[in-house]
Amino acid sequence: LFAIFAFATCGGYSGELRLSVDCANKSESDLSIDIAFAYPFRLHQVNFEAPTCEGRRKETLALIGDFSSSAEFFVTIAVFAFLYSLAATVVYIFFQNKYRENNRGPLIDFIVTVVFSFLWLVSSSAWAKGLSDVKIATDPDEVLLLMSACKQQSNKCLPVRSPVMSSLNTSVVFGYLNFILWAGNIWFVFKETGWHSSGQRHAADTMEKQPSGYNQGGYNQDSYGPSGGYNQPGSYGQVGEYGQSQSYGQSGPTSFANQI
């Protein structure tokens, strides 16, 4: 839907401006000069006639600039994004098993999403600059400067109506919204690839290995463990040196008595 709004508001645009040239000789005046233009904004091909205020002779003029490259690039990206979104929706719904087979589908989807995110940013920025130039080239005050009659102070040249650019402004907004939408979708497609879950499993395995090595061999058993260092009850409890009969209980006093 966002892609449709983007290419529809730009590719379907047509605008018009109106100028007025009031010559000193009123019979030579033209108070309604209409200039129409549309997508793809090859303004140098938009011709119009204007009075010269020198008899009834008129001159043929053309607007300045060719902004078709940025406009067509923007519309092309929007159309292809719409087609890919439509195809991806069909695959998600009806071919889920094929999509997940060998992880090939999520991988391709991830790469295409990254590419479209970059293209949306580039095309929207290019079209925003192109639209700014279109506004300047179609400004009635700028167009009046092209007329020879308007260079004479005895004649009055006035803008009557400026073109409405609201839909073109909307197309730029939708272009950047599409960039945000596709860039945000990168995270969700990345999770589908399995790289995210494998990374979490690797981190969990690492955390499990560290406590086991520390508790078993590093401190509790080896240093003060069964070898008789300090903590085990074998030293003082069961059969150790000070326990039942060998080291201190009987041998020590018997030997001392014999010596006496």
Summary of the structure (lengths in Angstrom):
residues: 260
radius of gyration: 41.8
end to end distance: 108.2
largest distance: 153.5
contacts: 740
relative contact order: 0.13
helix: 60%
strand: 13%
